[in-house]
Amino acid sequence: MSDNIHIVGIIDRYLEHSRILIFCNGGKNKYFLGSADWMPRNLLSRIEVMTPVYDEDLKEDLRRTVEYGLRDTTNGRLVDGKGTDQLQQGELFRSQEELYKYYLEHNE
């Protein structure tokens, strides 16, 4: 795909389709949320939107969601574009469970 793009696919208990994009802009990251799964059938036949995120607390939540997903070794598969996606290696980490626990602990 690309030397600087890393894709992890996660299929777990909670069906979620986060459309979070974070562009590292020389240390001034830009955050966006979108409605679409970027597939031709969605982009060619529908109206889809993306919106920038400015709130610092929300940016932190989005960063955490992406980072946890990239760390997932329980259900996270490295998408290689060839259909041979392999489970990530490392200490067991289930992103959905860890996010759930994090928000329970920090939103009481």
Backbone as CSV, one residue per row, in Angstrom:
resi,resn,N_x,N_y,N_z,CA_x,CA_y,CA_z,C_x,C_y,C_z
1,MET,0.824,-1.186,0.000,0.000,0.000,0.000,0.870,1.252,0.000
2,SER,1.574,1.465,1.111,2.410,2.640,1.253,3.359,2.424,2.414
3,ASP,4.524,3.032,2.346,5.480,2.899,3.438,5.063,3.676,4.684
4,ASN,4.216,4.680,4.524,3.866,5.500,5.674,2.387,5.403,6.065
5,ILE,1.701,4.367,5.580,0.313,4.137,5.972,0.223,2.740,6.576
6,HIS,-0.342,2.675,7.775,-0.455,1.442,8.548,-1.943,1.201,8.784
7,ILE,-2.473,0.062,8.338,-3.902,-0.212,8.462,-4.105,-1.450,9.326
8,VAL,-4.953,-1.300,10.340,-5.311,-2.422,11.197,-6.825,-2.580,11.128
9,GLY,-7.279,-3.780,10.762,-8.705,-4.086,10.749,-9.071,-4.839,12.015
10,ILE,-10.168,-4.449,12.649,-10.598,-5.091,13.892,-12.042,-5.539,13.744
11,ILE,-12.271,-6.825,13.975,-13.633,-7.340,14.054,-13.790,-7.880,15.461
12,ASP,-14.682,-7.243,16.222,-14.839,-7.594,17.632,-16.318,-7.518,17.988
13,ARG,-16.611,-7.607,19.263,-17.983,-7.665,19.755,-18.816,-6.459,19.338
14,TYR,-18.271,-5.268,19.494,-19.004,-4.052,19.184,-18.701,-3.644,17.751
15,LEU,-19.724,-3.654,16.939,-19.546,-3.256,15.553,-19.405,-1.742,15.516
16,GLU,-18.221,-1.285,15.212,-17.988,0.149,15.131,-17.227,0.428,13.847
17,HIS,-17.529,1.512,13.276,-16.852,1.923,12.053,-16.357,3.348,12.252
18,SER,-15.346,3.478,13.060,-14.808,4.814,13.323,-14.267,5.402,12.032
19,ARG,-14.699,6.595,11.738,-14.186,7.325,10.584,-13.380,8.489,11.134
20,ILE,-12.233,8.139,11.689,-11.353,9.134,12.301,-10.121,9.255,11.424
21,LEU,-9.816,10.455,11.023,-8.604,10.704,10.263,-7.764,11.705,11.036
22,ILE,-6.499,11.372,11.222,-5.565,12.275,11.880,-4.395,12.473,10.933
23,PHE,-4.212,13.695,10.511,-3.107,14.029,9.621,-2.029,14.727,10.445
24,CYS,-0.849,14.158,10.461,0.271,14.748,11.202,0.854,15.844,10.334
25,ASN,0.584,17.049,10.714,0.887,18.224,9.906,2.040,18.995,10.535
26,GLY,3.250,18.421,10.458,4.405,19.106,11.020,4.258,19.398,12.499
27,GLY,3.675,18.461,13.258,3.491,18.669,14.684,2.183,19.352,15.050
28,LYS,1.451,19.800,14.059,0.136,20.422,14.283,-0.926,19.506,13.670
29,ASN,-1.224,18.428,14.412,-2.138,17.416,13.885,-3.506,18.006,13.556
30,LYS,-4.078,17.513,12.473,-5.423,17.905,12.036,-6.321,16.681,12.192
31,TYR,-7.457,16.868,12.860,-8.391,15.785,13.154,-9.682,15.977,12.364
32,PHE,-10.190,14.858,11.829,-11.436,14.892,11.070,-12.288,13.674,11.421
33,LEU,-13.601,13.858,11.354,-14.564,12.769,11.475,-15.343,12.715,10.173
34,GLY,-15.693,11.510,9.751,-16.435,11.366,8.513,-17.554,10.361,8.635
35,SER,-18.440,10.391,7.662,-19.597,9.506,7.672,-19.392,8.254,6.825
36,ALA,-18.450,8.258,5.936,-18.386,7.194,4.928,-17.317,6.149,5.185
37,ASP,-17.640,4.942,4.768,-16.644,3.912,4.578,-16.132,4.191,3.163
38,TRP,-14.875,4.493,3.005,-14.363,4.984,1.728,-14.252,3.867,0.704
39,MET,-15.398,3.459,0.216,-15.473,2.445,-0.832,-16.205,3.084,-2.007
40,PRO,-15.887,2.670,-3.230,-16.537,3.294,-4.395,-18.061,3.317,-4.309
41,ARG,-18.665,2.230,-3.824,-20.136,2.213,-3.770,-20.690,3.317,-2.867
42,ASN,-19.927,3.707,-1.849,-20.376,4.770,-0.957,-20.051,6.146,-1.508
43,LEU,-18.892,6.280,-2.088,-18.464,7.604,-2.559,-19.113,7.995,-3.876
44,LEU,-19.528,7.017,-4.667,-20.114,7.321,-5.969,-21.629,7.470,-5.934
45,SER,-22.284,6.862,-4.950,-23.743,6.827,-4.950,-24.393,7.580,-3.795
46,ARG,-23.612,8.178,-2.947,-24.164,8.825,-1.755,-23.504,10.183,-1.539
47,ILE,-24.107,10.922,-0.653,-23.474,12.160,-0.200,-22.843,11.850,1.144
48,GLU,-21.553,11.985,1.233,-20.816,11.711,2.462,-20.131,12.996,2.903
49,VAL,-19.900,13.115,4.201,-19.305,14.340,4.715,-18.113,14.032,5.610
50,MET,-17.229,14.991,5.713,-16.119,14.984,6.665,-16.173,16.343,7.359
51,THR,-15.820,16.342,8.626,-15.808,17.610,9.352,-14.553,17.694,10.212
52,PRO,-13.961,18.862,10.301,-12.799,19.013,11.179,-13.232,19.005,12.645
53,VAL,-12.319,18.617,13.506,-12.566,18.612,14.952,-11.626,19.639,15.572
54,TYR,-12.181,20.548,16.360,-11.390,21.610,16.970,-11.252,21.470,18.487
55,ASP,-12.213,20.820,19.130,-12.215,20.692,20.577,-11.046,19.806,21.037
56,GLU,-10.226,20.315,21.944,-9.012,19.601,22.376,-9.329,18.307,23.133
57,ASP,-10.379,18.307,23.951,-10.749,17.087,24.671,-11.207,15.999,23.699
58,LEU,-11.985,16.383,22.707,-12.445,15.422,21.710,-11.271,14.896,20.886
59,LYS,-10.337,15.771,20.544,-9.142,15.324,19.817,-8.392,14.255,20.607
60,GLU,-8.276,14.466,21.911,-7.596,13.493,22.768,-8.341,12.158,22.765
61,ASP,-9.659,12.192,22.822,-10.452,10.964,22.746,-10.251,10.252,21.405
62,LEU,-10.227,11.010,20.335,-10.028,10.416,19.012,-8.632,9.818,18.883
63,ARG,-7.632,10.526,19.387,-6.265,10.003,19.349,-6.177,8.692,20.108
64,ARG,-6.793,8.638,21.284,-6.782,7.424,22.105,-7.459,6.273,21.355
65,THR,-8.594,6.540,20.743,-9.318,5.506,20.002,-8.453,4.929,18.887
66,VAL,-7.788,5.784,18.140,-6.923,5.321,17.050,-5.720,4.561,17.602
67,GLU,-5.074,5.106,18.615,-3.897,4.439,19.191,-4.245,3.067,19.751
68,TYR,-5.367,2.956,20.450,-5.767,1.660,20.988,-6.033,0.671,19.854
69,GLY,-6.689,1.120,18.818,-6.956,0.247,17.679,-5.681,-0.249,17.017
70,LEU,-4.705,0.632,16.878,-3.439,0.234,16.253,-2.656,-0.746,17.121
71,ARG,-2.920,-0.748,18.432,-2.217,-1.646,19.364,-2.897,-3.001,19.521
72,ASP,-4.118,-3.163,19.001,-4.919,-4.356,19.254,-4.215,-5.618,18.740
73,THR,-3.922,-6.533,19.675,-3.299,-7.809,19.300,-4.267,-8.975,19.478
74,THR,-5.478,-8.706,19.963,-6.466,-9.760,20.142,-7.274,-9.968,18.869
75,ASN,-7.718,-8.879,18.272,-8.521,-8.955,17.049,-7.978,-8.069,15.926
76,GLY,-6.884,-7.382,16.165,-6.319,-6.476,15.165,-5.496,-7.224,14.129
77,ARG,-5.900,-7.063,12.892,-5.181,-7.698,11.793,-4.528,-6.633,10.926
78,LEU,-3.278,-6.876,10.568,-2.571,-5.969,9.666,-3.114,-6.177,8.263
79,VAL,-3.730,-5.149,7.725,-4.323,-5.226,6.391,-3.203,-5.041,5.369
80,ASP,-3.031,-6.039,4.522,-1.934,-5.991,3.560,-2.400,-5.761,2.123
81,GLY,-3.705,-5.707,1.899,-4.219,-5.473,0.556,-4.226,-6.711,-0.314
82,LYS,-3.737,-7.830,0.207,-3.671,-9.079,-0.558,-4.619,-10.135,-0.004
83,GLY,-5.296,-9.812,1.093,-6.228,-10.752,1.695,-5.596,-11.750,2.642
84,THR,-4.321,-11.556,2.953,-3.637,-12.477,3.871,-3.390,-11.807,5.220
85,ASP,-4.314,-10.968,5.624,-4.175,-10.189,6.851,-3.813,-11.079,8.044
86,GLN,-2.749,-10.716,8.740,-2.248,-11.490,9.868,-2.526,-10.757,11.171
87,LEU,-2.823,-11.536,12.232,-2.989,-10.938,13.552,-1.707,-10.234,13.961
88,GLN,-1.859,-9.105,14.631,-0.692,-8.397,15.137,-0.060,-9.195,16.275
89,GLN,1.212,-9.043,16.432,1.954,-9.736,17.474,2.170,-8.803,18.660
90,GLY,2.430,-9.390,19.814,2.747,-8.599,20.992,1.905,-8.999,22.177
91,GLU,2.090,-8.259,23.267,1.329,-8.497,24.486,-0.163,-8.344,24.192
92,LEU,-0.976,-9.238,24.759,-2.408,-9.197,24.490,-3.006,-7.844,24.853
93,PHE,-3.720,-7.275,23.904,-4.364,-5.973,24.095,-5.618,-5.966,23.227
94,ARG,-6.770,-5.842,23.862,-8.056,-5.793,23.152,-8.579,-4.366,23.221
95,SER,-8.525,-3.668,22.113,-8.805,-2.233,22.098,-10.202,-1.885,22.597
96,GLN,-11.224,-2.606,22.167,-12.575,-2.255,22.590,-12.742,-2.408,24.102
97,GLU,-12.212,-3.469,24.651,-12.296,-3.683,26.094,-11.539,-2.602,26.860
98,GLU,-10.347,-2.255,26.383,-9.539,-1.245,27.061,-10.172,0.140,26.972
99,LEU,-10.766,0.485,25.838,-11.464,1.771,25.716,-12.669,1.821,26.654
100,TYR,-13.404,0.733,26.709,-14.569,0.663,27.592,-14.137,0.869,29.037
101,LYS,-13.090,0.167,29.465,-12.592,0.312,30.830,-12.101,1.740,31.087
102,TYR,-11.387,2.306,30.126,-10.871,3.669,30.284,-12.012,4.655,30.539
103,TYR,-13.056,4.590,29.715,-14.138,5.556,29.849,-14.984,5.311,31.093
104,LEU,-15.095,4.081,31.540,-15.767,3.824,32.814,-15.003,4.465,33.962
105,GLU,-13.688,4.338,33.938,-12.849,4.880,35.014,-12.791,6.406,35.010
106,HIS,-12.870,7.014,33.829,-12.665,8.465,33.731,-13.933,9.285,33.570
107,ASN,-15.072,8.637,33.564,-16.329,9.390,33.384,-17.330,9.043,34.483
108,GLU,-16.860,8.893,35.682,-17.765,8.590,36.796,-18.230,9.856,37.459
